[in-house]
Amino acid sequence: MRVIGWFFQALLISTSLVLLSSAAYAQLPACANQTLDYHPANIQNIQALPDANDFSVLVWNSYKGQNHGWIEQLEQFSQQADFMLLQEASRARMLAWSKAEVWHQYQAIAFEWLGDGLGVMNLAKFASEESCLELSTEPWIRVPKSALMQLYQWKQQQLLLINMHSINFTLSEEDYLKQLQQLGPWLASYQGAVILAGDFNTWSSARLTVLEQFITAHRLRTVRFEPDNRTRFFGKALDHVFYRGLRVHQSKSIVTESSDHNALLVHFGFSKR
């Protein structure tokens, strides 16, 4: 009888954990992922995750891998990061990378060009729990931009990663805000640790104001860089990292000539509850 009791107790605990996990995920909005491109890592080649709860995130507009030396630069970045959030990623060039099989690659394909898929890409050493992409069409040139939202389990903690490439070719702040608002349901329904990062094309004071109001509304904080070597246009930084439910241990902006954007590397830790 005691064995039977233990069995039902274990079954009850297991069922409760599943229900709690399902409830946590059920609150996230459903979405269509027709252009989500996924290439799993080769499990035999994945490196062991660090024992600490701290982790690092690399954010970089890779300029489609067009510049000389980009593959060597990507290799250096990959040795420093647990997650890599790329904008203007080229599916063909990433798959040709010799270390590609070490990473789970998720790409929100914004559009196809000459047989290649282009859009934001998240790379991780383990698979995500949920993924959702959003597309927004540039008002003038009619080329889409993409955003990718993913839920990960880092050790015993949940982490929502959002990789964003904002529309560029419009003078309307209304169009700019509309794209940001696509992320609203995820940020509003998920209460855990969040990182929102990418190329936000904040080349005007008006755009920067819209972005700041959006992150304030969703209780996000801004990662600061000192020295601040982020790529600028009209004197305004284009790339940003925002967060919630985490601590920033270290942040740096990395100057590189292998893209038209410099890279950002941030070391995070989970906040104590």
N, C-alpha and C positions, 0 to 999 in steps of 0.2 A: 504493500500500500504506500509505503514511504517513497519507493521508486516512482510509482504512478503519480504521486503528488508532486515530486520534483519535475516530472515530465510535463505536467499541465502548467506548473509555475513557469518553466522555461518557455513553453509554447505561448503563454500569456504575455511574457516579457517580449518575446520575439514579435508577436503580433502587434503589440503596442508600439514597438519601435518602428515597424513598417508603417503603421497608421500615422504616427507622428511625422515620419519622413514624407509620406504621401501628402499629408496636410500642408507641410511646409512648401512642397513643390506645387500643390494644387492652387495656391494663391497666386502663382505667377501666370500672367496672361498667355493665352494660346496664340500662336502665330503661324503663318505659312512660310515654309523654308524651301521653296522650290529651287532657289539658286544657291543653297548651302552646299558647299563642296567640302567633303571630309576625306582625309587620308590618314588612316591610323598609323601609329608608330609600330615599329617592329619590336615586340616585347623583349626579345633577347638583347636588344641594343640599348634599352632604356637604362640610364644611370639611376642609382638609388637616390631617393629624395633625402635631403639633409634632415638630421634628427630634430633640429630646432623648429619652432613654429614660425620663425621669421622667413620671409621670402622676398625675392626681387622681381621687378617688372621693368622690362625694356620697352620703350615707346619710340617708334621711328617711322616716318614717312620714307619708304625706301626708293621712291621715284622709279618704280617698275624695274629696278635693278639695271638701269641704263648706264649709270656712270661707271668708269673704270675703278676697280678695286672694291666693288660692293660686296662680292662674295667673301673676300678676305675680312671685310669689316663685319659682315654678318656672323662670320665664324667667331670673331673676337667677342661680339655681343652675346652670342649663344653660350659662351663659357662663363658669363657673369650673371645670367638671368634664369629664373625658374619659369617665367612666362614672357613671351614676346608678343607685343601688339603692334602689328605693322599696318600702315596705310599705303595705298598704291602698290599692293603686292601683286606680283606676277605669278600666276599658277605654274606656268611652264618653267620659269627660272627657279622657283622654289623647289619643284619636284626634281630638278636637275642638280640641286645642291647635294653634295656627298653626305652631309649629315642630316638630311631631311628625315630619314627613317628613325631618328632618335626622338622625333617630336610628333605628337598628334597635331595635325594641321586642320584648322577650320577656317574656311574662307567664305565670306559673304560676297558672292560674285555680283558686282555692280553691272558689268557688261562684258561681252565677248568681243575680242578684237584680233583679227588675223589668226584665229585658232587658239588664242590665249585668253584666260579669264583674269579679270582685274577687279580688285576690291580689297577691303580690309581683311586681315588674316590674324587669327590668334593661334599661337603655338604654345603647347604645354607638354609636360612630361607624362601626363596622365589624362584620361578621357574626361570630358565634362559631363555633368549630370543632365543639363538641359541647355538648349541653344535656341536662339531666336534672332532673325535678321530683319532689318528694315531698309527699304530703298527709298531714295528721294531724288527726283529728277531735277537737274540744273535748269532753272527757268529760261535761261538764254540759249545755251548750247544743247540742251535736251539730253545730256549724258548723265546717267544716274550716279549718285554717291551712295555708299552703304554704311550701315552700322551693325555691329554684331554684339549681342548680349549673351553671356554664358554663365551658368552656375557651376562652380567647382567645389569639391570637398578637399580642403587642405588640412591634412591630419584630422582633427576632430572639429574643425571649423568650416562653416560655409562661406564662400566668397563669390560675389557677383562681379564679373569683369565685363566692362562695356568698352568696346573699341569703336571710335567715331571718326568719320571723315565728313566734315561739314561742307555744304554747298558753298560755292565760291562766286560764281558769275551772276550776281544779282545785286542791285542796290537796295532791295527791299528787306528790311528787318523782319517783316511779317513772314516771308518765305523762310528766312533763317530760323525764326522761332518755331515755325511749324515743324521743321525737321527735328529740332530738339524735343518738342512735345511728344514725338513718337516714343521717346524713352520714358516718358512720364509714368505710364502704367506699371512698368517694371520697378522703377525707383520708388513709387508710392506703395506698392504691395509687398515689397521685400524689405525686411527690417534689419537684415544682417550687414556684414561687412561689404562695402562697395568700393570699386575703383572705376572711375569714368575717365578715359584718357583718349588722346588722339590729336589729329590735326583739325582744329576748329576754325581755321581761316578767319581769325579775329583781326583783320587788317584795318578795322575802323573802330572808333570810340563807341559808335552806336551798337555795333555787333558785340563788342566786349561788354557793354552794359546789359544787353539781352542775355548773354551767357552768364554773367554774374548774378542776375536776378533769378535765372533758372536754377543755378546750383545752390543759391541761398534758400530757395523755396523747397528744395529737396535735402536740405541739411548737409550739404557736402562742403568739405574744406578744400583749400587750395594748397598744392605742394609748391613751395618756394625753392628757387635755385640761386645759389651764390657761389661763384659768379654765375650770372645768368647769360649763357651763350645760346639761348634759343633763337631759332631763325625768325627774322622780323621782316615785315613789309609795312611800309609807311610808318616805321618806328614801333609797330605793335607786334608782340610775340604771337605766333600762330599756333603753337603746340602747348597743350596743357595737360595736367594730371590733377584730378580731384578724387577725394576719398571720404569715407565715413566708416566709423567703427574700427579704425586701425590707428596705429602709431607710425609716424615716419621716423626711421632711424638715420637715413642718409639719402641725399638726393644730389644728382649732378647732371649737368647738360654737357654732352660730349660733341665736340667739334669734329666734323667729318667732311671730306670732299667727295665721298662716294655716293652722295645724294644731294638734292637741293634743300634738304632739311637736316639740321643737327638732331642728335638723338637724346633721349631722356632716360635715365636709369634711377629707379627709386627702390630703396630697401624698406620694407614694411614689417610691422609686427602687429599681432592682434591685440586689441585693447583688453585690459582686464575687466571682467564682469563683476 
